[in-house]
Amino acid sequence: METQAMTFILVTDDFTLRILSSFMKMMELVNYGITAIEKLSLVRKKFHKIDAIYLLTESEDSLNRLLKDYPNEEDAQYSAVHIFFTARVSNLTMDRIAQNETLLRRVRTFK
């Protein structure tokens, strides 16, 4: 039986996309299982069976858009979620994420 490699969609805000683009090429990301890069600020297709990696700054806009991706189980943007912030997050941000039960149930990594 052949095992399927994990694949992810990388979701970034504008600032983290500029950082990422400054030192990595798309082909390098493909080698890590990234199948697509999507901008958090755009309307995106829902992928209920694919995990997402969010690489974000701790801005109000990015946080609001992240939370908006998971309004309820039926309308969740992605399957499992791996969230990485570019800096330490505040208690307020942690509290807001903790209040979104749909998102919280899907979080596999939070750094």
Buried (B, 14 or more C-beta within 10 A) or exposed (E): EEEEEEBBBBBBBEBBBEEBEEEEEEEEBEEEEBEBBBEBEEEBEEBEEBBBBBBBBBBEEBBEBBBEBBEEEEEBBBBBBBBBBBEEBEEEBEEBBEEBEBBEEBBEEBE
